[in-house]
Amino acid sequence: MRLEYAAIAIVIIAAAAWLAYDNFMPREFTVSVKLADSQGLPINATVQLYADDRLAAEAQVNGEANVKISAKKGAALMARASADGFIPTRAGFSGAAVKITMQRETARTQKTDFVIATGYANLEKKYGAALANEIKTKILELASAAQQYDGLQTQAIFLDGNYSTVGEAVNALQPAYLLIVGGPAIVPFGEAETPLKGASGLGFVAMQDPTVPTDNDYGVFPAAEYDCNECYPDVAVGRLPDGNDTKSESRILVDLLNYAIAAHEQKPVLDSMASLVSKDSYGGHLHYSLYSQLGNRVVDAPPNYFRAMQASDGREAERLAIMLASLGPASALFLSVHGSSPPWPQVFSASDGSNEYFLMARGLPALESQNFSDKIILADACYGGNPYRNENESLSLMFLSKGAAAFVGSTTSALANRKVSSHEFQDERELLALGSSTAFHYAVLKGLANGERVGDAVKAARREMQFGVPADELTAIQYVLYGDPTLKTGA
């Protein structure tokens, strides 16, 4: 009997070991990869294969190839393909074969490089004739600076002249870059239906933001035939906003145009960065790849010197000054925090899972007096770039009015990939393959570090978002660039 029990035990142990090996040990197998455009023509592209979000293989594939990978049984498999002239494409797959259909970028006949557009009658209505004329003069100066210092053929368009709408001007001139001058009262934002409608687990967000303010529609050519045209504008669009006020005596547009002119004369430098990160958004990826190269200084939020919103000891201003001093030296700021919804004054906050903590709000002397000259601000915060706040209630306008070269933020609830909080991603290719705002911000930063104009960096980041993935589609549509899209950083 004892021998029988021993034999049974050995069999059980062996079976358990085999099951453990079969399920948890990586195994090598070959994946058949096929690439084609929408017409079925083969494409030569770089292909990356991922298993459970980790890069398993990378190869150059000309139409079709077999690629060896190593992955655990049951691993979630995904392929990403990229090629010049096509939208980067991600596709999940199971088994040993994947077919990727890539979208070709829209062909165009470019008649000018850069268009600066505004509604002059609306400027007069909001600011009066004298200030509207001063804004017009500054727009013409910016057009001249872009031509003189960057060699960009530039046209300033004042609507109700040769063109009645921005879209009409873009369709006629087919520029590479478009700068809209003014907020919703001057040139309205587009309103897209949220891609989250019907998405599993995201119904509340869809109900909260049924439409998404966007500038993407202004960059879409009539010939565009993407699966999601508003996700992938072919024109790099930026805007100099001025708040949702209908009447104003503010000189903010004159100031922002002056900053843009100066940035053509002397390029802002991108050589360092700092990140203000809510504790529930923190990820180890912030210390690797490009973040590491730029010496990313991570300022935890809430730091141990902050108290909960419900508590006050009268030293909030002192603690805010400490936080700003930590961020101050960096040339790029990444704000991975929580944001408040309009129409109330904008607040950035942080959470430790138990309490919410104020970080930034308009009207705080230490913040309002801070110098943000030439900084690139990337805000991964809900409603970070929402246009429907008055000038003195908007943090994005505060950054810009204090000299920031560009602000990139979402107009509605932003969706980051929470996997970065539970897994450490050291390879930037894995980070970009995650999609959502996590990949978007990294792609913008990467483009700028590689010498791209900020508009091109944002446009390329949108192209990293995958059609058919609701969170990616939302990210592509909701993020706006506040600043001159032709801005280039210096060494």
URGI-V725842 format. One record per residue. N is the residue number from 0. RES is the residue in one small letter. SS is DSSP state (alpha for helix, beta for strand, coil for the rest). PSI is psi in degrees with one decimal (999 if undefined). D_LAST is the distance of its C-alpha to the last C-alpha in Angstrom with 2 decimals. Layout:
<<N,RES,SS,PSI,D_LAST> <N,RES,SS,PSI,D_LAST>>
This chain:
<<0,m,coil,-41.7,79.73> <1,r,alpha,-38.5,77.26> <2,l,alpha,-38.3,76.24> <3,e,alpha,-44.1,75.78> <4,y,alpha,-41.4,73.56> <5,a,alpha,-41.6,71.53> <6,a,alpha,-42.2,71.15> <7,i,alpha,-43.0,70.10> <8,a,alpha,-41.3,67.55> <9,i,alpha,-42.8,66.10> <10,v,alpha,-44.7,65.86> <11,i,alpha,-44.7,64.16> <12,i,alpha,-42.2,61.66> <13,a,alpha,-41.5,60.97> <14,a,alpha,-42.8,60.50> <15,a,alpha,-40.7,58.17> <16,a,alpha,-42.1,56.14> <17,w,alpha,-44.1,55.97> <18,l,alpha,-41.0,54.91> <19,a,alpha,-44.2,52.22> <20,y,alpha,-45.3,51.01> <21,d,alpha,-32.5,51.21> <22,n,alpha,-27.9,49.33> <23,f,alpha,-18.4,46.74> <24,m,coil,134.7,45.98> <25,p,coil,147.2,43.46> <26,r,beta,146.3,45.11> <27,e,beta,134.4,43.77> <28,f,beta,169.6,44.48> <29,t,beta,133.5,43.37> <30,v,beta,129.4,41.91> <31,s,beta,117.9,42.60> <32,v,beta,128.3,39.56> <33,k,beta,133.5,40.09> <34,l,beta,134.6,37.53> <35,a,beta,158.4,38.52> <36,d,beta,-174.3,37.60> <37,s,coil,-16.9,39.92> <38,q,coil,0.3,42.18> <39,g,coil,5.4,42.61> <40,l,coil,139.6,40.69> <41,p,beta,152.3,38.92> <42,i,coil,141.5,35.12> <43,n,beta,113.9,32.92> <44,a,beta,160.1,30.48> <45,t,beta,127.9,28.78> <46,v,beta,131.9,31.07> <47,q,beta,134.6,30.65> <48,l,beta,134.0,33.81> <49,y,beta,144.0,33.93> <50,a,beta,119.2,36.85> <51,d,coil,46.1,36.95> <52,d,coil,4.5,33.22> <53,r,beta,138.6,32.39> <54,l,beta,121.8,31.04> <55,a,beta,-27.7,34.12> <56,a,beta,154.1,33.18> <57,e,beta,135.2,30.70> <58,a,beta,155.3,31.90> <59,q,beta,122.3,31.50> <60,v,beta,124.1,34.49> <61,n,beta,85.2,35.93> <62,g,coil,-55.6,38.34> <63,e,beta,140.4,40.15> <64,a,beta,158.4,39.90> <65,n,beta,129.8,41.21> <66,v,beta,127.1,38.69> <67,k,beta,135.0,39.85> <68,i,beta,165.3,38.81> <69,s,beta,126.1,40.13> <70,a,beta,153.5,40.96> <71,k,coil,154.0,43.59> <72,k,coil,131.6,46.54> <73,g,coil,4.4,45.95> <74,a,coil,146.1,42.15> <75,a,coil,119.3,40.34> <76,l,beta,141.6,38.86> <77,m,beta,144.1,36.06> <78,a,beta,144.7,34.35> <79,r,beta,132.7,31.03> <80,a,beta,139.3,30.42> <81,s,beta,139.7,27.40> <82,a,coil,146.9,27.38> <83,d,coil,134.5,25.67> <84,g,coil,3.1,27.61> <85,f,beta,156.4,29.09> <86,i,coil,127.2,28.65> <87,p,coil,142.4,27.96> <88,t,beta,134.4,31.32> <89,r,beta,144.1,32.71> <90,a,beta,127.9,36.43> <91,g,beta,153.1,38.62> <92,f,beta,162.8,41.50> <93,s,coil,159.4,44.43> <94,g,coil,-148.8,46.36> <95,a,coil,27.4,45.11> <96,a,beta,143.6,43.86> <97,v,beta,135.4,41.18> <98,k,beta,126.9,40.82> <99,i,beta,125.3,37.66> <100,t,beta,121.3,37.76> <101,m,beta,146.2,34.42> <102,q,coil,126.3,33.86> <103,r,beta,139.6,32.67> <104,e,coil,151.5,30.17> <105,t,coil,132.0,31.85> <106,a,coil,145.1,32.24> <107,r,coil,161.1,31.63> <108,t,coil,97.1,31.99> <109,q,coil,123.2,28.95> <110,k,coil,-13.8,30.16> <111,t,coil,161.5,27.13> <112,d,coil,-42.4,23.46> <113,f,beta,127.6,23.30> <114,v,beta,129.9,26.22> <115,i,beta,121.2,26.35> <116,a,beta,143.4,29.70> <117,t,beta,163.1,31.90> <118,g,coil,101.7,35.60> <119,y,alpha,-40.5,36.62> <120,a,alpha,-37.2,40.15> <121,n,alpha,-31.9,38.86> <122,l,alpha,-44.9,36.55> <123,e,alpha,-39.7,39.69> <124,k,alpha,-38.4,41.68> <125,k,alpha,-40.1,39.29> <126,y,alpha,-12.9,38.17> <127,g,coil,162.2,40.82> <128,a,alpha,-42.2,40.73> <129,a,alpha,-49.0,39.02> <130,l,alpha,-34.4,35.97> <131,a,alpha,-39.2,35.74> <132,n,alpha,-34.9,35.70> <133,e,alpha,-40.6,32.91> <134,i,alpha,-41.9,30.82> <135,k,alpha,-43.4,31.70> <136,t,alpha,-41.3,30.58> <137,k,alpha,-36.2,27.14> <138,i,alpha,-43.0,26.84> <139,l,alpha,-36.3,27.65> <140,e,alpha,-39.4,25.08> <141,l,alpha,-41.2,22.35> <142,a,alpha,-40.9,23.69> <143,s,alpha,-39.8,23.49> <144,a,alpha,-40.6,19.89> <145,a,alpha,-36.4,18.83> <146,q,alpha,-45.8,20.87> <147,q,alpha,-45.8,19.80> <148,y,alpha,-23.1,16.00> <149,d,alpha,-1.5,15.45> <150,g,coil,26.8,18.72> <151,l,coil,123.5,20.15> <152,q,coil,115.9,23.92> <153,t,beta,139.1,24.68> <154,q,beta,131.0,28.03> <155,a,beta,127.5,29.05> <156,i,beta,120.7,32.00> <157,f,beta,111.1,34.52> <158,l,coil,154.4,36.90> <159,d,coil,8.0,40.59> <160,g,coil,-110.4,39.71> <161,n,coil,-23.9,39.21> <162,y,coil,141.8,38.31> <163,s,coil,-20.9,40.00> <164,t,coil,159.7,37.49> <165,v,alpha,-42.6,33.78> <166,g,alpha,-39.6,34.86> <167,e,alpha,-41.9,36.88> <168,a,alpha,-44.1,34.00> <169,v,alpha,-43.3,31.68> <170,n,alpha,-35.3,34.51> <171,a,alpha,-39.8,35.23> <172,l,alpha,-21.8,31.75> <173,q,coil,59.5,30.09> <174,p,coil,168.1,26.50> <175,a,coil,-29.1,23.37> <176,y,beta,144.4,22.32> <177,l,beta,128.7,24.62> <178,l,beta,119.8,24.14> <179,i,beta,130.4,27.32> <180,v,beta,116.4,27.94> <181,g,coil,157.2,30.34> <182,g,coil,-157.8,31.78> <183,p,coil,-30.7,34.95> <184,a,coil,-17.4,37.22> <185,i,coil,-53.4,35.27> <186,v,coil,112.7,34.29> <187,p,coil,153.0,35.77> <188,f,coil,152.5,34.04> <189,g,beta,159.7,35.51> <190,e,beta,109.3,37.58> <191,a,beta,146.2,37.66> <192,e,beta,137.8,40.26> <193,t,coil,135.1,38.87> <194,p,coil,-8.6,38.52> <195,l,coil,-7.4,39.95> <196,k,coil,119.5,43.42> <197,g,coil,-2.8,45.69> <198,a,coil,136.1,43.05> <199,s,coil,128.5,44.62> <200,g,coil,0.0,43.99> <201,l,coil,16.9,41.87> <202,g,alpha,-39.3,44.74> <203,f,alpha,-42.7,44.27> <204,v,alpha,-39.5,40.65> <205,a,alpha,-38.5,41.87> <206,m,alpha,-36.4,44.66> <207,q,alpha,-38.1,42.40> <208,d,coil,75.7,39.95> <209,p,coil,-25.5,42.05> <210,t,beta,156.8,39.61> <211,v,beta,114.0,35.82> <212,p,beta,135.2,34.11> <213,t,beta,151.3,31.48> <214,d,coil,-1.1,29.64> <215,n,alpha,-36.0,29.55> <216,d,alpha,-30.2,32.78> <217,y,alpha,-17.8,31.23> <218,g,alpha,10.3,28.99> <219,v,coil,125.2,31.90> <220,f,coil,151.0,33.51> <221,p,coil,-28.5,37.33> <222,a,coil,-4.2,37.13> <223,a,coil,135.9,35.20> <224,e,coil,40.0,37.32> <225,y,coil,161.2,35.39> <226,d,coil,-29.2,37.37> <227,c,coil,91.6,35.57> <228,n,alpha,-39.9,34.31> <229,e,alpha,-13.4,33.05> <230,c,alpha,-30.6,30.97> <231,y,coil,66.4,28.99> <232,p,coil,141.5,28.34> <233,d,coil,-13.8,27.17> <234,v,coil,136.7,25.46> <235,a,beta,112.7,22.32> <236,v,beta,133.7,23.87> <237,g,beta,167.2,22.59> <238,r,beta,142.9,24.74> <239,l,beta,102.2,24.79> <240,p,coil,165.1,27.73> <241,d,coil,20.7,30.24> <242,g,coil,175.4,32.53> <243,n,coil,8.3,35.91> <244,d,coil,143.7,37.86> <245,t,coil,-26.4,40.23> <246,k,coil,140.8,40.62> <247,s,coil,152.4,38.19> <248,e,coil,9.0,37.53> <249,s,coil,147.9,33.97> <250,r,coil,23.2,31.23> <251,i,alpha,-39.4,28.57> <252,l,alpha,-36.6,27.85> <253,v,alpha,-43.8,27.51> <254,d,alpha,-46.1,25.04> <255,l,alpha,-37.1,22.95> <256,l,alpha,-38.5,23.01> <257,n,alpha,-41.3,21.96> <258,y,alpha,-41.4,18.91> <259,a,alpha,-40.2,18.06> <260,i,alpha,-46.1,18.66> <261,a,alpha,-34.1,16.44> <262,a,alpha,-23.9,13.49> <263,h,alpha,-37.0,14.06> <264,e,alpha,-42.0,14.31> <265,q,coil,112.2,11.18> <266,k,coil,136.3,8.60> <267,p,coil,151.2,8.55> <268,v,beta,134.3,5.94> <269,l,coil,99.4,6.87> <270,d,coil,1.0,7.49> <271,s,coil,162.3,11.26> <272,m,beta,160.3,14.28> <273,a,beta,151.7,18.00> <274,s,beta,130.2,20.92> <275,l,beta,112.3,24.26> <276,v,beta,122.1,26.66> <277,s,beta,140.8,30.35> <278,k,alpha,-35.2,32.45> <279,d,alpha,3.2,33.98> <280,s,alpha,-1.9,30.63> <281,y,coil,142.8,29.11> <282,g,coil,147.9,28.19> <283,g,alpha,-18.9,27.11> <284,h,alpha,-21.6,24.42> <285,l,alpha,-5.7,22.21> <286,h,alpha,9.2,21.83> <287,y,coil,173.5,20.92> <288,s,alpha,-133.8,18.52> <289,l,alpha,-33.3,15.20> <290,y,alpha,-42.8,16.69> <291,s,alpha,-42.2,17.18> <292,q,alpha,-32.3,13.77> <293,l,coil,7.6,12.36> <294,g,coil,40.5,15.36> <295,n,coil,119.0,17.26> <296,r,beta,112.3,19.84> <297,v,beta,117.7,22.87> <298,v,beta,112.3,25.14> <299,d,beta,144.5,28.51> <300,a,beta,118.7,30.48> <301,p,coil,135.6,33.14> <302,p,coil,168.0,32.50> <303,n,coil,-4.3,35.71> <304,y,coil,6.8,35.84> <305,f,coil,149.6,36.29> <306,r,coil,163.7,39.74> <307,a,coil,156.5,41.00> <308,m,coil,-35.3,41.13> <309,q,coil,-16.4,44.88> <310,a,coil,146.7,44.70> <311,s,coil,134.3,43.65> <312,d,coil,11.6,44.03> <313,g,coil,4.3,42.54> <314,r,coil,19.3,39.37> <315,e,alpha,-41.5,37.05> <316,a,alpha,-39.1,35.06> <317,e,alpha,-42.2,34.59> <318,r,alpha,-35.6,33.34> <319,l,alpha,-40.3,30.94> <320,a,alpha,-38.3,29.46> <321,i,alpha,-44.5,28.95> <322,m,alpha,-44.1,27.15> <323,l,alpha,-34.5,24.83> <324,a,alpha,-32.8,24.06> <325,s,alpha,-33.6,22.95> <326,l,alpha,-26.7,20.57> <327,g,alpha,-47.5,19.38> <328,p,coil,-18.4,16.49> <329,a,coil,147.8,14.51> <330,s,coil,-14.2,11.85> <331,a,beta,136.7,13.64> <332,l,beta,129.2,17.42> <333,f,beta,119.3,19.70> <334,l,beta,99.7,23.29> <335,s,beta,82.6,25.84> <336,v,coil,-177.0,28.92> <337,h,beta,147.0,32.09> <338,g,beta,151.4,32.40> <339,s,coil,154.3,35.52> <340,s,coil,151.1,37.01> <341,p,coil,168.4,37.69> <342,p,coil,7.3,39.46> <343,w,coil,158.2,39.43> <344,p,coil,143.6,36.68> <345,q,coil,137.3,33.64> <346,v,beta,134.7,33.44> <347,f,beta,133.9,31.04> <348,s,beta,174.1,33.01> <349,a,beta,161.1,33.19> <350,s,beta,142.5,36.06> <351,d,coil,13.6,37.34> <352,g,coil,-18.8,40.01> <353,s,coil,-40.9,42.62> <354,n,coil,159.7,41.28> <355,e,beta,140.8,38.74> <356,y,beta,129.6,36.62> <357,f,beta,135.5,35.13> <358,l,beta,-50.9,31.44> <359,m,beta,140.5,30.44> <360,a,beta,153.5,32.61> <361,r,coil,150.1,32.70> <362,g,coil,-8.0,34.61> <363,l,coil,119.8,33.59> <364,p,alpha,-41.2,32.86> <365,a,alpha,-34.7,30.27> <366,l,alpha,-44.5,28.25> <367,e,alpha,-24.1,28.92> <368,s,coil,-1.1,27.77> <369,q,coil,143.8,24.45> <370,n,coil,120.2,21.23> <371,f,coil,26.2,18.80> <372,s,coil,129.3,16.59> <373,d,coil,8.9,13.38> <374,k,coil,147.0,14.10> <375,i,beta,123.1,14.40> <376,i,beta,118.9,18.01> <377,l,beta,114.2,19.49> <378,a,beta,105.7,23.24> <379,d,coil,72.4,25.47> <380,a,coil,140.8,28.54> <381,c,coil,132.8,31.65> <382,y,coil,21.9,31.68> <383,g,coil,-35.3,28.22> <384,g,coil,23.8,27.67> <385,n,coil,131.2,31.36> <386,p,coil,-7.1,31.98> <387,y,coil,48.4,35.56> <388,r,coil,150.2,35.21> <389,n,coil,160.4,35.68> <390,e,alpha,-44.5,32.77> <391,n,alpha,6.0,33.83> <392,e,alpha,0.5,34.27> <393,s,coil,125.4,30.89> <394,l,alpha,-36.3,28.11> <395,s,alpha,-40.5,25.57> <396,l,alpha,-29.4,26.56> <397,m,alpha,-47.9,26.39> <398,f,alpha,-46.7,22.71> <399,l,alpha,-41.0,21.99> <400,s,alpha,-21.3,24.31> <401,k,coil,16.9,22.52> <402,g,coil,-0.7,19.24> <403,a,coil,137.8,17.62> <404,a,coil,-32.0,15.33> <405,a,beta,148.6,17.03> <406,f,beta,127.5,19.87> <407,v,beta,121.3,21.04> <408,g,beta,167.2,24.60> <409,s,beta,150.4,28.00> <410,t,coil,-15.4,30.98> <411,t,coil,-162.3,33.58> <412,s,coil,124.4,34.09> <413,a,coil,143.1,31.10> <414,l,coil,108.5,32.02> <415,a,coil,162.6,29.97> <416,n,coil,111.0,31.12> <417,r,coil,-6.1,33.00> <418,k,alpha,-25.5,33.04> <419,v,alpha,-18.5,29.86> <420,s,alpha,-17.3,32.10> <421,s,alpha,-13.5,34.67> <422,h,coil,147.8,32.77> <423,e,coil,120.5,29.74> <424,f,coil,109.9,27.21> <425,q,coil,-19.4,24.89> <426,d,coil,121.7,24.15> <427,e,alpha,-25.4,21.75> <428,r,alpha,-37.0,24.08> <429,e,alpha,-36.6,26.88> <430,l,alpha,-44.5,24.97> <431,l,alpha,-30.4,24.20> <432,a,coil,-9.7,27.87> <433,l,coil,-22.9,29.13> <434,g,coil,-165.8,28.49> <435,s,alpha,-169.1,28.96> <436,s,alpha,-21.7,26.44> <437,t,alpha,-50.8,25.39> <438,a,alpha,-36.6,23.95> <439,f,alpha,-51.2,22.82> <440,h,alpha,-38.9,20.40> <441,y,alpha,-40.9,18.97> <442,a,alpha,-38.6,18.57> <443,v,alpha,-48.5,16.73> <444,l,alpha,-41.5,14.23> <445,k,alpha,-43.5,14.00> <446,g,alpha,-44.4,13.50> <447,l,alpha,-42.5,10.59> <448,a,alpha,-27.0,8.92> <449,n,coil,4.2,9.98> <450,g,coil,9.0,8.41> <451,e,coil,155.6,11.80> <452,r,coil,150.7,12.99> <453,v,alpha,-34.6,14.45> <454,g,alpha,-39.4,17.91> <455,d,alpha,-37.7,17.57> <456,a,alpha,-42.0,16.38> <457,v,alpha,-40.5,19.43> <458,k,alpha,-43.0,21.68> <459,a,alpha,-36.2,20.93> <460,a,alpha,-38.6,21.56> <461,r,alpha,-37.2,24.89> <462,r,alpha,-14.8,25.76> <463,e,coil,-12.1,25.59> <464,m,coil,133.2,28.51> <465,q,coil,124.5,31.87> <466,f,coil,139.8,34.70> <467,g,coil,-12.5,37.85> <468,v,coil,105.3,36.19> <469,p,alpha,-42.8,36.88> <470,a,alpha,-36.5,34.16> <471,d,alpha,-44.5,31.55> <472,e,alpha,-43.2,33.01> <473,l,alpha,-45.8,32.98> <474,t,alpha,-43.7,29.31> <475,a,alpha,-35.0,28.44> <476,i,alpha,-38.7,30.57> <477,q,alpha,-22.1,30.10> <478,y,beta,133.6,26.36> <479,v,beta,151.8,25.14> <480,l,beta,116.5,21.84> <481,y,beta,107.5,22.16> <482,g,coil,171.2,19.63> <483,d,coil,118.7,18.60> <484,p,coil,-14.9,18.13> <485,t,coil,1.0,16.13> <486,l,coil,134.2,13.26> <487,k,coil,137.6,9.83> <488,t,coil,150.0,6.78> <489,g,beta,173.2,3.77> <490,a,coil,999,0.00>>
